[in-house]
Structures are given as structure tokens and as C-alpha cells.
Amino acid sequence: EVQLVESGGGLVQPGGSLRLSCVASGFTFSSYWMSWVRQAPGKGLEWVANIKRDGSEKYYEDSVKGRFTISRDNAKDSLFLQMNSLRVEDTAVYYCARDYFADYWGQGVLVTVSS
Amino acid sequence: SYELTQPPSVSVSPGQTAGITCSGDALPKKYAYWYRQKSGQAPELVIYEDTRRPSEIPERFSGSSSGTMATLTINGAQVEDEADYYCFSADSSGDHRWVFGGGTKLAVL
């Protein structure tokens, strides 16, 4: 059974940093692209970033480019999202998802950016 | 920036056919993917590569694509199909960026 479990969310002040983690199980992690998707409270889904199987290619949504960094550790079946210079508008539930088209999703982790 | 356009809401009676559209300029070249999100839950993939259905998704869900429009069809919609539905696709600029449609709230009542 494919499982994705996110952690690392919480409350942070504007301008602060947070690092999200996602631990995968039930599939060969290193064989898949991985993605982060977010959803602001009461809003729709927004693609954030994705990363190639070996980490050699990374792509970002324009509003997070230069502030967020996606990475992975295939030895630990883990995906990460380093979020710097956080803004109020980054407040959302962040989902980890398998593959570039998100065939499986975690339950999400809430990030709140507020003073 | 690239956009996918969906109707905000669709309403059908139980047993009727529901159709949710998604329009985007790159859809003739890029696959569409569809997700269902029930209240308080994580999204779930229901259609991939325009027409393919994951094995765990009921056969009443189908997808099609023609020109700049992709369509999710639910034949014989049931009350439990009430959810928000999102399309998802890539732009064709070569920048490897992906985008979701704004979402469609399906009411079955």
C-alpha cells in the first residue's frame, strides 16, 4: 500500500523559514518523480514544485521560485520542501504526492504564516 | 501564465450524467488529469492521461479530450460523488510548469 506521510508544518512569522518532510512507503521511491501541492484555506489546489527521480531536475511555480527548494533523499525514501522568506499568502495545507501527476497523495500538513 | 478554466459548479439529480469541462490552450498537446476531493479529505486521482481510470475508481467515471477542452463525465452520478473536482495539466512552453483548474463543485441532489 502506497503511503505518504508529511510532517514539519506549524505556525511561523512572515519572513521565517520552515522545512517540510514527506516519508514514503509501499513503492520504490527512487523510481518516481515527486511533487508538492498546496491548498490555501477554502481555496483550490495549487501546484508548488516537482523533482525528478534522481533529483537532477526541479521545477517550481512562479510565486515560490527563489524562496522554496524541493529536494529528496532516496536512501531514506524522503521528500523535502525548504520554505524561506515565507509570506502570509503561503498559508496552506501542503500535500506530498507521488509522480509528476500526483497519483497518490499524503494527508497534508498545515503551514500558517502569521504575525 | 497558463490557465485551465472550469465551471465553478455543476448540479445533477442522482442517476443523471454529470459533465465537468476543463479548457486550456495546451490541452491539444498535453494530457489532462482529474482529481476528486471530498470535504476534509486529500484529493484522489480519478482519471489520468485524458481517458485512463485507476482500477479502484468506479466505471461510471470517464474522461475525454478534444481540442482545447477535456471533459470528466460521471454516468449515473450518485450522492457520494458530491465533491470538488479539479483538472490538472502542464503548459506547453517547455518550462515544465503544471497548473490546476479552479475546481468545480459537483452537487448531486
Chai-1 contact restraints between the chains, C-beta under 6 A:
chainA,res_idxA,chainB,res_idxB,connection_type,confidence,min_distance_angstrom,max_distance_angstrom,comment,restraint_id
A,G44,B,G102,contact,1.0,0.0,6.0,A-B,restraint_1
A,G44,B,G103,contact,1.0,0.0,6.0,A-B,restraint_2
A,L45,B,Y86,contact,1.0,0.0,6.0,A-B,restraint_3
A,L45,B,F100,contact,1.0,0.0,6.0,A-B,restraint_4
A,W47,B,W98,contact,1.0,0.0,6.0,A-B,restraint_5
A,Y59,B,H96,contact,1.0,0.0,6.0,A-B,restraint_6
A,F101,B,Y33,contact,1.0,0.0,6.0,A-B,restraint_7
A,D103,B,L45,contact,1.0,0.0,6.0,A-B,restraint_8
A,W105,B,A42,contact,1.0,0.0,6.0,A-B,restraint_9
A,W105,B,P43,contact,1.0,0.0,6.0,A-B,restraint_10
A,Q107,B,A42,contact,1.0,0.0,6.0,A-B,restraint_11
A,G108,B,A42,contact,1.0,0.0,6.0,A-B,restraint_12
